């Protein structure tokens, strides 16, 4: 039995960019978890654009 697992989850988030303004997008998080219960750290997060291109989430700012 493995103690540390890698999990991938997608959720809807509100984002904001200078060119597009505010929009909703699906963001996928790749997390490292202990016993599939306790999250240890986020390894990577990315989003897919309308045209199918994969982008890193560092180029857009959260809108609040």
N, CA, C and O atoms as a CHARMM CRD file, in Angstrom:
* protein
*
  256
    1    1 UNK  N      0.83900  -1.18200   0.00000 PROA 1      0.00000
    2    1 UNK  CA     0.00000   0.00000   0.00000 PROA 1      0.00000
    3    1 UNK  C      0.89000   1.25400   0.00000 PROA 1      0.00000
    4    1 UNK  O      1.82400   1.36100   0.79500 PROA 1      0.00000
    5    2 UNK  N      0.59400   2.17100  -0.87800 PROA 2      0.00000
    6    2 UNK  CA     1.35100   3.41200  -0.96600 PROA 2      0.00000
    7    2 UNK  C      0.84100   4.42300   0.04400 PROA 2      0.00000
    8    2 UNK  O     -0.36500   4.55800   0.25300 PROA 2      0.00000
    9    3 UNK  N      1.76400   5.12400   0.66200 PROA 3      0.00000
   10    3 UNK  CA     1.38400   6.16100   1.61500 PROA 3      0.00000
   11    3 UNK  C      1.16400   7.50100   0.93200 PROA 3      0.00000
   12    3 UNK  O      0.27700   8.26100   1.32000 PROA 3      0.00000
   13    4 UNK  N      1.97300   7.79500  -0.08800 PROA 4      0.00000
   14    4 UNK  CA     1.85600   9.06500  -0.79600 PROA 4      0.00000
   15    4 UNK  C      1.29900   8.80700  -2.18800 PROA 4      0.00000
   16    4 UNK  O      1.83100   7.98400  -2.93300 PROA 4      0.00000
   17    5 UNK  N      0.23000   9.51000  -2.53600 PROA 5      0.00000
   18    5 UNK  CA    -0.41400   9.36800  -3.83600 PROA 5      0.00000
   19    5 UNK  C     -0.47800  10.71800  -4.53700 PROA 5      0.00000
   20    5 UNK  O     -0.40900  11.76900  -3.90000 PROA 5      0.00000
   21    6 UNK  N     -0.61100  10.67000  -5.84400 PROA 6      0.00000
   22    6 UNK  CA    -0.77700  11.86400  -6.66900 PROA 6      0.00000
   23    6 UNK  C     -2.22900  11.89100  -7.14800 PROA 6      0.00000
   24    6 UNK  O     -2.70600  10.92600  -7.74500 PROA 6      0.00000
   25    7 UNK  N     -2.92500  12.98600  -6.89000 PROA 7      0.00000
   26    7 UNK  CA    -4.32000  13.08900  -7.31200 PROA 7      0.00000
   27    7 UNK  C     -4.48500  14.30500  -8.21400 PROA 7      0.00000
   28    7 UNK  O     -3.75600  15.28900  -8.09700 PROA 7      0.00000
   29    8 UNK  N     -5.44500  14.21700  -9.10400 PROA 8      0.00000
   30    8 UNK  CA    -5.73200  15.28400 -10.06700 PROA 8      0.00000
   31    8 UNK  C     -7.21500  15.62700  -9.96200 PROA 8      0.00000
   32    8 UNK  O     -8.07100  14.75500 -10.11100 PROA 8      0.00000
   33    9 UNK  N     -7.51300  16.89100  -9.70700 PROA 9      0.00000
   34    9 UNK  CA    -8.90000  17.33500  -9.60200 PROA 9      0.00000
   35    9 UNK  C     -9.10400  18.59800 -10.42800 PROA 9      0.00000
   36    9 UNK  O     -8.22100  19.45300 -10.50800 PROA 9      0.00000
   37   10 UNK  N    -10.26700  18.70100 -11.03300 PROA 10     0.00000
   38   10 UNK  CA   -10.62400  19.86600 -11.83200 PROA 10     0.00000
   39   10 UNK  C    -11.80600  20.56800 -11.18700 PROA 10     0.00000
   40   10 UNK  O    -12.77600  19.92700 -10.78300 PROA 10     0.00000
   41   11 UNK  N    -11.72100  21.89300 -11.09300 PROA 11     0.00000
   42   11 UNK  CA   -12.82800  22.66800 -10.54500 PROA 11     0.00000
   43   11 UNK  C    -12.95400  23.98900 -11.28800 PROA 11     0.00000
   44   11 UNK  O    -12.01100  24.44200 -11.93600 PROA 11     0.00000
   45   12 UNK  N    -14.11600  24.59400 -11.18900 PROA 12     0.00000
   46   12 UNK  CA   -14.40700  25.85200 -11.86900 PROA 12     0.00000
   47   12 UNK  C    -13.95000  27.01800 -10.99500 PROA 12     0.00000
   48   12 UNK  O    -14.26800  27.07400  -9.80800 PROA 12     0.00000
   49   13 UNK  N    -13.20100  27.94800 -11.58900 PROA 13     0.00000
   50   13 UNK  CA   -12.71200  29.11300 -10.85000 PROA 13     0.00000
   51   13 UNK  C    -12.96700  30.38500 -11.63900 PROA 13     0.00000
   52   13 UNK  O    -13.10500  30.36000 -12.86200 PROA 13     0.00000
   53   14 UNK  N    -13.02600  31.48900 -10.92300 PROA 14     0.00000
   54   14 UNK  CA   -13.17300  32.80700 -11.53100 PROA 14     0.00000
   55   14 UNK  C    -11.77300  33.37900 -11.71900 PROA 14     0.00000
   56   14 UNK  O    -11.00000  33.44000 -10.76300 PROA 14     0.00000
   57   15 UNK  N    -11.43900  33.79600 -12.92600 PROA 15     0.00000
   58   15 UNK  CA   -10.12000  34.33600 -13.24600 PROA 15     0.00000
   59   15 UNK  C    -10.25800  35.71100 -13.89000 PROA 15     0.00000
   60   15 UNK  O    -11.34700  36.10000 -14.31200 PROA 15     0.00000
   61   16 UNK  N     -9.16200  36.43500 -13.96200 PROA 16     0.00000
   62   16 UNK  CA    -9.14900  37.75900 -14.57000 PROA 16     0.00000
   63   16 UNK  C     -7.82400  37.95400 -15.29600 PROA 16     0.00000
   64   16 UNK  O     -6.76200  37.72000 -14.71800 PROA 16     0.00000
   65   17 UNK  N     -7.87500  38.37500 -16.54400 PROA 17     0.00000
   66   17 UNK  CA    -6.68300  38.74600 -17.29400 PROA 17     0.00000
   67   17 UNK  C     -6.86300  40.15400 -17.84200 PROA 17     0.00000
   68   17 UNK  O     -7.98000  40.66900 -17.89200 PROA 17     0.00000
   69   18 UNK  N     -5.78200  40.76500 -18.24600 PROA 18     0.00000
   70   18 UNK  CA    -5.83300  42.13000 -18.76200 PROA 18     0.00000
   71   18 UNK  C     -6.56100  42.17100 -20.10200 PROA 18     0.00000
   72   18 UNK  O     -7.36600  43.07100 -20.34300 PROA 18     0.00000
   73   19 UNK  N     -6.28500  41.20300 -20.97200 PROA 19     0.00000
   74   19 UNK  CA    -6.87200  41.20700 -22.31200 PROA 19     0.00000
   75   19 UNK  C     -8.34500  40.79200 -22.32000 PROA 19     0.00000
   76   19 UNK  O     -9.15200  41.41000 -23.01400 PROA 19     0.00000
   77   20 UNK  N     -8.70500  39.75200 -21.55600 PROA 20     0.00000
   78   20 UNK  CA   -10.07000  39.21000 -21.61400 PROA 20     0.00000
   79   20 UNK  C    -10.99600  39.75000 -20.54300 PROA 20     0.00000
   80   20 UNK  O    -12.21300  39.74500 -20.72400 PROA 20     0.00000
   81   21 UNK  N    -10.45000  40.21600 -19.43600 PROA 21     0.00000
   82   21 UNK  CA   -11.28200  40.63800 -18.32200 PROA 21     0.00000
   83   21 UNK  C    -11.60900  39.44300 -17.44300 PROA 21     0.00000
   84   21 UNK  O    -10.81600  38.50600 -17.35100 PROA 21     0.00000
   85   22 UNK  N    -12.76600  39.46500 -16.79600 PROA 22     0.00000
   86   22 UNK  CA   -13.16900  38.37800 -15.90300 PROA 22     0.00000
   87   22 UNK  C    -13.80800  37.25200 -16.69900 PROA 22     0.00000
   88   22 UNK  O    -14.57800  37.48800 -17.63000 PROA 22     0.00000
   89   23 UNK  N    -13.47100  36.00700 -16.31300 PROA 23     0.00000
   90   23 UNK  CA   -14.07300  34.84200 -16.95700 PROA 23     0.00000
   91   23 UNK  C    -14.00100  33.64500 -16.01900 PROA 23     0.00000
   92   23 UNK  O    -13.22100  33.64100 -15.06600 PROA 23     0.00000
   93   24 UNK  N    -14.81300  32.63700 -16.29100 PROA 24     0.00000
   94   24 UNK  CA   -14.81800  31.38000 -15.54200 PROA 24     0.00000
   95   24 UNK  C    -14.08500  30.32900 -16.36300 PROA 24     0.00000
   96   24 UNK  O    -14.28600  30.22900 -17.57300 PROA 24     0.00000
   97   25 UNK  N    -13.23600  29.54700 -15.70400 PROA 25     0.00000
   98   25 UNK  CA   -12.47000  28.53000 -16.40700 PROA 25     0.00000
   99   25 UNK  C    -12.28500  27.30300 -15.51900 PROA 25     0.00000
  100   25 UNK  O    -12.35100  27.39900 -14.29400 PROA 25     0.00000
  101   26 UNK  N    -12.05600  26.16200 -16.13900 PROA 26     0.00000
  102   26 UNK  CA   -11.76900  24.93400 -15.40700 PROA 26     0.00000
  103   26 UNK  C    -10.27400  24.86500 -15.14400 PROA 26     0.00000
  104   26 UNK  O     -9.46700  24.91200 -16.07200 PROA 26     0.00000
  105   27 UNK  N     -9.91000  24.75100 -13.85500 PROA 27     0.00000
  106   27 UNK  CA    -8.51400  24.68500 -13.44800 PROA 27     0.00000
  107   27 UNK  C     -8.25800  23.29500 -12.88200 PROA 27     0.00000
  108   27 UNK  O     -9.01600  22.81300 -12.04000 PROA 27     0.00000
  109   28 UNK  N     -7.18900  22.65100 -13.34300 PROA 28     0.00000
  110   28 UNK  CA    -6.82400  21.31600 -12.88600 PROA 28     0.00000
  111   28 UNK  C     -5.64600  21.42500 -11.93300 PROA 28     0.00000
  112   28 UNK  O     -4.62400  22.03000 -12.25700 PROA 28     0.00000
  113   29 UNK  N     -5.80100  20.83000 -10.74400 PROA 29     0.00000
  114   29 UNK  CA    -4.76100  20.80400  -9.73000 PROA 29     0.00000
  115   29 UNK  C     -4.18900  19.40600  -9.63900 PROA 29     0.00000
  116   29 UNK  O     -4.93400  18.42800  -9.58900 PROA 29     0.00000
  117   30 UNK  N     -2.85900  19.30300  -9.61800 PROA 30     0.00000
  118   30 UNK  CA    -2.17800  18.03900  -9.38000 PROA 30     0.00000
  119   30 UNK  C     -1.56500  18.15400  -7.99200 PROA 30     0.00000
  120   30 UNK  O     -0.64800  18.94400  -7.77300 PROA 30     0.00000
  121   31 UNK  N     -2.08400  17.35100  -7.04700 PROA 31     0.00000
  122   31 UNK  CA    -1.66300  17.45400  -5.65500 PROA 31     0.00000
  123   31 UNK  C     -1.05000  16.14100  -5.18000 PROA 31     0.00000
  124   31 UNK  O     -1.38500  15.05900  -5.66300 PROA 31     0.00000
  125   32 UNK  N     -0.14400  16.27500  -4.22000 PROA 32     0.00000
  126   32 UNK  CA     0.45400  15.12600  -3.57100 PROA 32     0.00000
  127   32 UNK  C     -0.26200  14.95700  -2.23800 PROA 32     0.00000
  128   32 UNK  O     -0.32100  15.89900  -1.44700 PROA 32     0.00000
  129   33 UNK  N     -0.81700  13.75300  -1.97200 PROA 33     0.00000
  130   33 UNK  CA    -1.60100  13.53700  -0.76400 PROA 33     0.00000
  131   33 UNK  C     -1.03300  12.38000   0.03700 PROA 33     0.00000
  132   33 UNK  O     -0.41200  11.47200  -0.51400 PROA 33     0.00000
  133   34 UNK  N     -1.25000  12.42400   1.32200 PROA 34     0.00000
  134   34 UNK  CA    -0.84500  11.37300   2.23600 PROA 34     0.00000
  135   34 UNK  C     -2.06700  10.51600   2.54400 PROA 34     0.00000
  136   34 UNK  O     -3.04900  11.01500   3.09400 PROA 34     0.00000
  137   35 UNK  N     -2.01700   9.25200   2.20200 PROA 35     0.00000
  138   35 UNK  CA    -3.12400   8.29500   2.40600 PROA 35     0.00000
  139   35 UNK  C     -4.40800   8.73800   1.71200 PROA 35     0.00000
  140   35 UNK  O     -5.50400   8.36000   2.12700 PROA 35     0.00000
  141   36 UNK  N     -4.27700   9.52300   0.67600 PROA 36     0.00000
  142   36 UNK  CA    -5.39600  10.04200  -0.12200 PROA 36     0.00000
  143   36 UNK  C     -6.38100  10.86300   0.71400 PROA 36     0.00000
  144   36 UNK  O     -7.53500  11.03000   0.31900 PROA 36     0.00000
  145   37 UNK  N     -5.93700  11.37300   1.86000 PROA 37     0.00000
  146   37 UNK  CA    -6.79100  12.17800   2.73400 PROA 37     0.00000
  147   37 UNK  C     -6.19600  13.54700   3.02800 PROA 37     0.00000
  148   37 UNK  O     -6.90900  14.54900   2.97400 PROA 37     0.00000
  149   38 UNK  N     -4.91500  13.61000   3.33500 PROA 38     0.00000
  150   38 UNK  CA    -4.28400  14.84900   3.76200 PROA 38     0.00000
  151   38 UNK  C     -3.44600  15.41300   2.61400 PROA 38     0.00000
  152   38 UNK  O     -2.48500  14.77000   2.19300 PROA 38     0.00000
  153   39 UNK  N     -3.78400  16.59500   2.09800 PROA 39     0.00000
  154   39 UNK  CA    -2.97000  17.17200   1.01500 PROA 39     0.00000
  155   39 UNK  C     -1.63200  17.66900   1.54900 PROA 39     0.00000
  156   39 UNK  O     -1.58200  18.38400   2.55000 PROA 39     0.00000
  157   40 UNK  N     -0.54700  17.28600   0.87400 PROA 40     0.00000
  158   40 UNK  CA     0.78500  17.71800   1.28700 PROA 40     0.00000
  159   40 UNK  C      1.20300  18.98500   0.56300 PROA 40     0.00000
  160   40 UNK  O      1.56100  19.97300   1.20400 PROA 40     0.00000
  161   41 UNK  N      1.16200  18.97100  -0.78200 PROA 41     0.00000
  162   41 UNK  CA     1.52400  20.15400  -1.54500 PROA 41     0.00000
  163   41 UNK  C      0.92900  20.06400  -2.94000 PROA 41     0.00000
  164   41 UNK  O      0.59500  18.98300  -3.42600 PROA 41     0.00000
  165   42 UNK  N      0.80500  21.22000  -3.57200 PROA 42     0.00000
  166   42 UNK  CA     0.32600  21.29700  -4.94200 PROA 42     0.00000
  167   42 UNK  C      1.54000  21.24800  -5.86100 PROA 42     0.00000
  168   42 UNK  O      2.41700  22.10800  -5.78900 PROA 42     0.00000
  169   43 UNK  N      1.58400  20.23900  -6.72300 PROA 43     0.00000
  170   43 UNK  CA     2.70500  20.09500  -7.63100 PROA 43     0.00000
  171   43 UNK  C      2.58600  21.01200  -8.83500 PROA 43     0.00000
  172   43 UNK  O      3.56700  21.62600  -9.25400 PROA 43     0.00000
  173   44 UNK  N      1.36900  21.10500  -9.39800 PROA 44     0.00000
  174   44 UNK  CA     1.17100  21.91300 -10.60200 PROA 44     0.00000
  175   44 UNK  C     -0.30000  22.24900 -10.73600 PROA 44     0.00000
  176   44 UNK  O     -1.15700  21.47300 -10.31300 PROA 44     0.00000
  177   45 UNK  N     -0.60100  23.39500 -11.32100 PROA 45     0.00000
  178   45 UNK  CA    -1.97200  23.73400 -11.67100 PROA 45     0.00000
  179   45 UNK  C     -1.97000  24.38500 -13.04100 PROA 45     0.00000
  180   45 UNK  O     -1.10900  25.20600 -13.35800 PROA 45     0.00000
  181   46 UNK  N     -2.94700  24.00400 -13.84100 PROA 46     0.00000
  182   46 UNK  CA    -3.02000  24.51600 -15.19900 PROA 46     0.00000
  183   46 UNK  C     -4.46400  24.62000 -15.62200 PROA 46     0.00000
  184   46 UNK  O     -5.35800  24.06900 -14.98000 PROA 46     0.00000
  185   47 UNK  N     -4.68500  25.34700 -16.72700 PROA 47     0.00000
  186   47 UNK  CA    -6.03100  25.49800 -17.26000 PROA 47     0.00000
  187   47 UNK  C     -5.99100  25.30500 -18.76100 PROA 47     0.00000
  188   47 UNK  O     -4.95400  25.48600 -19.39900 PROA 47     0.00000
  189   48 UNK  N     -7.12900  24.93500 -19.31300 PROA 48     0.00000
  190   48 UNK  CA    -7.24300  24.74700 -20.75200 PROA 48     0.00000
  191   48 UNK  C     -8.04800  25.89700 -21.33200 PROA 48     0.00000
  192   48 UNK  O     -9.09800  26.25200 -20.79700 PROA 48     0.00000
  193   49 UNK  N     -7.56900  26.48000 -22.41500 PROA 49     0.00000
  194   49 UNK  CA    -8.25600  27.60100 -23.03800 PROA 49     0.00000
  195   49 UNK  C     -9.42000  27.09300 -23.89000 PROA 49     0.00000
  196   49 UNK  O     -9.61500  25.88800 -24.05200 PROA 49     0.00000
  197   50 UNK  N    -10.17400  28.02600 -24.41800 PROA 50     0.00000
  198   50 UNK  CA   -11.31400  27.70000 -25.27600 PROA 50     0.00000
  199   50 UNK  C    -10.86100  26.95000 -26.53100 PROA 50     0.00000
  200   50 UNK  O    -11.60500  26.13000 -27.07000 PROA 50     0.00000
  201   51 UNK  N     -9.65100  27.23000 -26.99100 PROA 51     0.00000
  202   51 UNK  CA    -9.14100  26.61600 -28.21800 PROA 51     0.00000
  203   51 UNK  C     -8.35900  25.33900 -27.96800 PROA 51     0.00000
  204   51 UNK  O     -7.80100  24.77800 -28.91000 PROA 51     0.00000
  205   52 UNK  N     -8.29800  24.85900 -26.72700 PROA 52     0.00000
  206   52 UNK  CA    -7.62900  23.60800 -26.41100 PROA 52     0.00000
  207   52 UNK  C     -6.17000  23.74700 -26.01400 PROA 52     0.00000
  208   52 UNK  O     -5.50300  22.74000 -25.77900 PROA 52     0.00000
  209   53 UNK  N     -5.65900  24.96400 -25.93300 PROA 53     0.00000
  210   53 UNK  CA    -4.27600  25.18700 -25.54700 PROA 53     0.00000
  211   53 UNK  C     -4.15800  25.12700 -24.01900 PROA 53     0.00000
  212   53 UNK  O     -5.00900  25.66600 -23.31100 PROA 53     0.00000
  213   54 UNK  N     -3.10500  24.47400 -23.51000 PROA 54     0.00000
  214   54 UNK  CA    -2.88700  24.35500 -22.07700 PROA 54     0.00000
  215   54 UNK  C     -2.02500  25.52700 -21.61500 PROA 54     0.00000
  216   54 UNK  O     -0.97300  25.79800 -22.19500 PROA 54     0.00000
  217   55 UNK  N     -2.47800  26.22600 -20.55900 PROA 55     0.00000
  218   55 UNK  CA    -1.73300  27.37100 -20.03100 PROA 55     0.00000
  219   55 UNK  C     -1.49800  27.18400 -18.54100 PROA 55     0.00000
  220   55 UNK  O     -2.32000  26.59800 -17.83700 PROA 55     0.00000
  221   56 UNK  N     -0.37100  27.68800 -18.07600 PROA 56     0.00000
  222   56 UNK  CA    -0.06400  27.67900 -16.65800 PROA 56     0.00000
  223   56 UNK  C     -0.90200  28.76500 -15.97800 PROA 56     0.00000
  224   56 UNK  O     -1.20400  29.78300 -16.60000 PROA 56     0.00000
  225   57 UNK  N     -1.27300  28.57100 -14.74000 PROA 57     0.00000
  226   57 UNK  CA    -2.13600  29.52500 -14.04400 PROA 57     0.00000
  227   57 UNK  C     -1.37800  30.74300 -13.50900 PROA 57     0.00000
  228   57 UNK  O     -2.00200  31.62200 -12.91400 PROA 57     0.00000
  229   58 UNK  N     -0.08700  30.82600 -13.69400 PROA 58     0.00000
  230   58 UNK  CA     0.67500  31.97100 -13.20500 PROA 58     0.00000
  231   58 UNK  C      0.43600  33.22800 -14.04500 PROA 58     0.00000
  232   58 UNK  O      0.73800  34.32900 -13.58500 PROA 58     0.00000
  233   59 UNK  N     -0.10400  33.09200 -15.27700 PROA 59     0.00000
  234   59 UNK  CA    -0.28000  34.25900 -16.13900 PROA 59     0.00000
  235   59 UNK  C     -1.61700  34.96000 -15.93100 PROA 59     0.00000
  236   59 UNK  O     -1.89200  35.94400 -16.61700 PROA 59     0.00000
  237   60 UNK  N     -2.44900  34.49600 -15.01900 PROA 60     0.00000
  238   60 UNK  CA    -3.72200  35.19100 -14.74700 PROA 60     0.00000
  239   60 UNK  C     -3.87700  35.38200 -13.24700 PROA 60     0.00000
  240   60 UNK  O     -3.34500  34.60300 -12.45700 PROA 60     0.00000
  241   61 UNK  N     -4.59700  36.40800 -12.86200 PROA 61     0.00000
  242   61 UNK  CA    -4.73900  36.81000 -11.47400 PROA 61     0.00000
  243   61 UNK  C     -6.16000  36.46900 -11.01700 PROA 61     0.00000
  244   61 UNK  O     -7.10900  36.59400 -11.79100 PROA 61     0.00000
  245   62 UNK  N     -6.30300  36.04100  -9.76700 PROA 62     0.00000
  246   62 UNK  CA    -7.64000  35.76400  -9.22300 PROA 62     0.00000
  247   62 UNK  C     -8.45300  37.04200  -9.13500 PROA 62     0.00000
  248   62 UNK  O     -7.93400  38.09100  -8.75400 PROA 62     0.00000
  249   63 UNK  N     -9.71600  36.95500  -9.48300 PROA 63     0.00000
  250   63 UNK  CA   -10.61200  38.11100  -9.41800 PROA 63     0.00000
  251   63 UNK  C    -11.46300  38.00100  -8.16100 PROA 63     0.00000
  252   63 UNK  O    -12.08400  36.96700  -7.91600 PROA 63     0.00000
  253   64 UNK  N    -11.49200  39.03800  -7.38300 PROA 64     0.00000
  254   64 UNK  CA   -12.32200  39.05100  -6.16300 PROA 64     0.00000
  255   64 UNK  C    -13.10200  40.32500  -6.10800 PROA 64     0.00000
  256   64 UNK  O    -13.86400  40.54300  -5.16600 PROA 64     0.00000
